[in-house]
């Protein structure tokens, strides 16, 4: 339990949701941008530039059907959403934010490198960089 004897902490604890003197983690709405923006990113990969699955087949020889692409991204979206819900519910899961941030950064870098190396538009590049 955290002591509220510190005046600054006491003022802060009054501003945060709390129960019985135990200060709880505030719910942070911005973390829900992870799954929301991932849906937009999947949309760009699906519709942009003829689609990511055909692009990766052409440029790297990795063959995914549209169905496989959607299933894999659907699983990724569900895992991301569960991770965000866990972060929202407990401080023990804060590390998930670092993992999600790292995955998003890696995805952006891979789209950018793929576009530069192939001298073509990698579907997902725009939303990956934003």
N, C-alpha and C positions, 0 to 999 in steps of 0.2 A: 504494500500500500504506500502511496506517495503522501508525504506530509504536506499539509496546506499552511504550514507556519511561515513559509517564505511569502512575503507580500506579493511579489510578482507572480509566483505560482498560484497563490490564492486568487488573484484577479483572473489569471488565465483559466483556472479550473472553473470559475464562475461562467466563463464564456463558452466552455466546452460541455458537451453532454456528460452528465455524471449520475451515478446512482449510489446512494449511501456513502458519500465521501470518496468513493473510488472513481478516479477520472478515467473515462474511457476514450479510446481513439476516436477522433472526429471522423465522420463519414466524409469522404472526399469525392466529389462528383467528377472531377477531371479524369480520374483513372478509368472511368467508363468510356473515355474517348478511345482507348485501346481497341476494344472489340468493335466499336462503331466505325472507326477509321479502317480497321481491317476489312470490314464488309465493303467499304468504298474501294479499297485496294483490290479485293477479289473481283469486284465489278470491272475495274480497269484492266486487270489481267485477263478477264473473260472476254470483254468486248473490244478492248483497245488493240489497234494494229493487227487485227486478225486473230488475236488471242495468244496467251502465253504458251499453251500446250503446243500449237503448231510452230511457234517461234523457237522454243527450246528444242523441238524435234529437228528443225531446219539447221539450227546453229550448233547444237551440241549432241545431236543424235539420241536424245532422251525422248522416248515415245510414251506419251500419256494420252489416254482418251479424254474427251471432255468430261465424261462421267468420273474417271479417276481423279482428274484435276479438281473437280467440285467436291468429291468425297474427301480427298486429302485436305483441302482448304476448309471444308466443313468441320473436320476433326480438329484442325488447328484453331478454328474459331471457337469451338466448344471448350477446348482446353484453355484458351486465352480467357474466355468469359468466366470459367470456373476459377482460374487464377485471380482474376480481378475481384470476384466475389469473396474469395478467401482473404485477399488483402483488405477489402472493405470491412471484413468481419473481425479481423484479429491482427494485432501487431506482429505476431509470430510469423506471418506470411509476407512481411514487407520486402523480403529478399526477392519475391516474385516480380516486383516492379523493376528491379535491376535486371533480372533475366529478360523480362519483356522489352525493356529499353534496349538491351544488347541485341535481341533478336530483330527488332525493328531496324536498328542501325545496320546490322549485318545484311538484312534484306535490301536496304537502300544501297549499300555499297555494292552488293552483287548485281543489282539491276544496273547501276551506273557503269561498273566495270564491263558487264555483259554488253551494254550499248556501245561503249567505247571500243572494245575489242572487235565486235562484229560490225561496227559502223552502221548500226541499225537501231531502231527503237525497240527496246525491251518492254513489252506490255507490263505495266505496273511501275514503270520508272517515275512517272510524275507523282503519283500518290506515295511511292516509296521515299522520294526525296522531300516531300512536304511533310 
